[in-house]
Amino acid sequence: MRAFVLTGPGRSAVEEVAPPRAAAGEVVVDVARVGLCGTDVEFYTGEMAYLAQGHSVYPIRLGHEWSGRVSEVSLEVDPAWLGRRVTADTMIGCGTCPSCRAGRHRVCPDRFEIGIRGGYAGALAERLAVPAGGLVALPDAVDDVAGALVEPGGNALRSVEAAGPAAGDPVLVLGAGTIGILAAQLARARGAEVQLVGRSARSIAFARQLDFAVAASPSEIPGRPWASVIDASTDSAMPAMGLELVTPGGRLVLIGLARSASEVDTRQVVLKDVTVVGILSASGGLTGAVEQFRTGAVDPRPLVAATVGLGQVGEVLAGWRPESSGPGPKIQVDPRA
């Protein structure tokens, strides 16, 4: 089968590789759509922290936001999965450590991450093998495009749940990329009054098309007591700004990852009695994201600007966008295009 293989910083190729077989407890999925994200870009540039930490090494088979259809199951797996449309949890824990036993496999020290960590081959290929235990079924109302947005949707949903807004609560979302937009949509679906802060003209214009109030700089942020602030940016200065803006007793949720360390005055955390929550992965938020998409409470599909084939993935990771791209932040891949 064909697969996108990243062999080093800025070096990639579409290669013919052996198709996967379903090992014990696994299924094989025919991949329909794959989303490209900032993590993939960091692997392409060589800046991804896992490379320096030894958790990932080249060559890498990327792809962790995906949808597809089960085409093979192992003997241990319920055959009812055959033919079903699915996505799956990116995080694969060891199953025996204290974190896994407590249901926090996303922070298992020996975890694999599909298409990211531990050499587990990702979805930028025609087929993908995954553990059946992490599968999430996709209903007919959630098409392949939306299905490949369930993973970022799960991240965003966990962020909003951590922020805990009630109807009418003012929520500030820092960052107008895929996670920021999805978090804003999910918070608005709960009745919150949402304000976004964007950086690029394109992301700001797109957020406004979705009827969000968007500030183009910190100076434009309305001065009000923000019940919660979600930092979905990659700016190392944003966590401190979020702490400054959140109301005393409020909640600051951190899901964005900057390339350099962020400095936060913990005295403010204490004196304002602020709850600070970090979010890693969509684990625990996948089924909820599917339900939000299924009911139409949130439609993620406008976020997809274009769909390309495997042969164009390297160009997209290097910064290229097709001329026909829409205004959204997400590029998806059809591995069979």
N, C-alpha and C positions, 0 to 999 in steps of 0.2 A: 504494500500500500504506500501511498504518498504521505509524507510528513514534513513539517517545517522543523529544521534542526538548526539551533544556534550554536556555532562552534567556537565563538570567542566574541569579544567586544566588537560590534560592527560587522561580524562575519556570520553569514547564514546561507542556507541552501534548502531547497525542497529535494528530499532524498527518497529513494525507494527503500523501505524498511520492512522487516518481517511483521506481518499483522499479528495483533495480540490474540492469545487464547485465554479463555476463562479459567483461571486457576481456582483452587478450592475457595468457595465463598464469593467468587467474583462473577461479574457479567461483562460481556463485551457490548459496546454501544456503537452504532453507526452514527457518527457525529453530523449534526445538521447545521449548527451555528456555533461560533466561538467569538467571544468578545475580547478585544485587546485593551489592556489597561496600563496604568503607570508602572505597575510591578514589572510587566513585560518590557517596557521601555528601559527600566533600570537594569534589567539583565542584558538588554541590547547594548547599553552604554558601558556596562561593567561596573555600575555604581551600586548595584543591589548588595545590601549588607550581608546577606547569606553567603555571597561569594567570599568575602573577607573572613567570615566566621567559619568557613569550611562546610556549611550545611548544603551548599550547592556547588557543583563544578561543571565546567563545559566538557563535552557537549550537553546541551539542555534541550528537551522537548517541551516547549511552553504550552500554555492554554489551560486556564482554570475557570473561566466563565463560559458555560456551554449548555447546549441542549442536544438531544438525539433520541434514537430509538433502540431499545435492547434487541440485539440480534443473536445472542448466545448466552446461555447460563451454564454454570457448573452444576454438578450433580447435587451439591448441597443447597442450591438456591431454588426457591419456589418457581416452577416453570411458568406461573402466571405472569411473571415479569416479561416473558418473551413478547415482543411486539409492542410493548408499552413505551410511550414517550416519557422521557425522564431528564432530570439533571441530578446532581449529587453534591454532597458535602466535599469541599476541597481538603479538609483536614482528616487525616487517618492516624489515629493514636495507636499505641502499642496494646492497649486494652487491659494492662495489668498494673500500671504505675498508679500512685495515689491520685494524680490528676484525672486519669481515665476512669478510675473507680468512682470518682466523685462526679462524673459526667462532664468533666472539663477537658476532653480529649484535644481541644484546640490549643492547649498549652502543654501537652505532653512533651517532655524534653526529647523523646525519641520519635516524634511524629514524622510522617511523610506529609507533604502537601502536593496535591496533584499539579503537575506542571511547574512546580516551584522548588520544592525542597526534597532532598534525599534521593534524587534521581528518578522520581516517579514520573513516568511519561505523561505529558499533558495532551490536551484535546486538539491541538493544531495538527490534526491528522485525520485520515478518513475513518479510523476506528480508535476506540479507547477502551481499556480494561479498567474497571473500578470495583471496589467492594460493594456487594449488594446491600450491606448494612447502612450505607450512606445514601442510598437512592431516594429520590423524591419524585413522585409521579407528577406529571404535568397534565392537567385537564385540557379538553379540547379548546376551551376559551383562552388558554395561554398558549399562543402559537410559538414556533421555533425562535422567532426574534425575541419575544418577551421571555421565553424560557431561558435564553442565554443571558438575560439580565436578572435572573433570580438570585445569583450569587452576589452581585453588588447590591441588589435589593435587600437581601438578608442582612448585609452589613449595615445598610441604612436603617432598616427596621430595628435592629438591635440598638443603634444609636438613639433613635427616637424613643424607644422604650426606656432606655437609660435616662434620657432627658425628662421623661414622664410628664409631658404637658397635658393640662386639662383644657377643655374647650375654652377659647378666649385668651389663653395664656400667650404672651409674646415670646416668640422663639427666634433667636438669631442664628443663622447658619453661615459660617465662614467658609467660603469656597463654593464655586458654582460649577464644579465638574460633575461627573456622573454620580458619585456618592452624595455630594451636596444637594444636587437637584432632587435625587430620589428621597433624601431625608426631608427636604422641604415639602415634597409632595405628600409623603407619609404623615408628616406633622400637620399639614393642612387638612388631610383627610380626617384627622382626629379633632379638628375644629380650632387648632392653634392659629394665631396671627403670626405669619412667618415673614421675616426679612432676610434676604440673602446679601452677602457681600461677595462680589466677583472681582476678577482682576483683568482678564482680557476683554476686549470689546465684543468678541464673538460670544463668549460665555454670558456676558451681561445681556446682550441683545436676545439670546436664546431664552434666558430665564424670564425676561420681560414678556416674550411671546407666550410663555406659560402663565402669564398674569401674576408674576411675583414682583414685589417691590425689591429693587436691587440697588445697593450702594456700590459705587465704583471705587471708593476709597474709604478708609476709616473715618475721615472727617465728615463723610456724608451719612454716617450711621445715626439714626434718630436717637436722641438722648432720652431713653426711657428705661425703666427697671425690667431688664430681660430676665424672665423666669428661668430660662435655660439657654445655654449657648452650646452649639455643636461645631467643633472645629473639624471641618472636612477638607482643609487646605493642606498645602505642602510648604507653608511659610513658617519658619521657626519662630517668628515673632507673634504668631496668632494665638497660641495658648495663653501667653501673658495678657494679650489684649482681651481674650475671652474672659479671663479671670477678672480683669478690671471692669468689664461691662456687665457681668452677671450680677443679679441682685443678691444682697445678703440672704443666705439660706437657700440660694438657687443651686442649679446643677450645671457643671461644665463637663461636656462629653468630648473626648479626644479620640478621633478615628483617623485623622490625617497624619501622614508620616513625612517629616521634613528631612532633607539630606544632611542637616547639621542639628546639633542638640538645641533644644529649646530651654530658655531660662524662665522659671516661674518663681515668684516670691511666695514661698509657702506661708509666710506670715499673713499674707492676704487670705490664703485659703482658711487659715485658722480664725482670723479676726472677722471674716465675713461668714464663717460657718458654711462654706461652700462644699458640696459633694463633687469630687472629681472622679470621673469614670473613664477608663480606657477600654476601647473595643478592638478586639482582634478577631477577624473572620466573621463569616455569615453563619457559622454553626449555631444552631438554636433559632435562627431567624428565617430559614429557608421555607418551611411550610407556611409560615405567616406571610412571607412575601408572595408566595404562590397565591394564597387566598386573597391578598390585596389586589393582585393582578386579575385574578379570576372574576372577582365581583365588579371590577371596573373602578374601584375606589382610587386606584392609581393606574395610569396607562404609561408604561415605560417606553413604548416603541418610538415615540418622537425623539428620544435621546439618540437613536441610531442615525448617524449622518450618511453612512454608506456601507455597502457590503462588498468585500473584495475576495479574491482567491488566494490560495496558499502562496502563489508566486509573487504576490504583492505585499506580503506581511513584512518583509525586511524593510521595504520602502516606507511603509506606514510607521514602523517603529523608529525609523530615522527622521520622521517628521513630515512625511508626504501625506497629503490628502487628495483624493480624486477631485477633479474639477467639478464633477456633478454632486459633490457632497452637500448634504443639507446642513442646517445650523447646529445640530446636536453635537455632543462631545464624544460619542462612542462610534468606533469603527468595528464592524463585525466581519467575520470570515466565514465563507462557505467552502469547506474543504474539498468539495467536489466541483467547484466552479472552474 
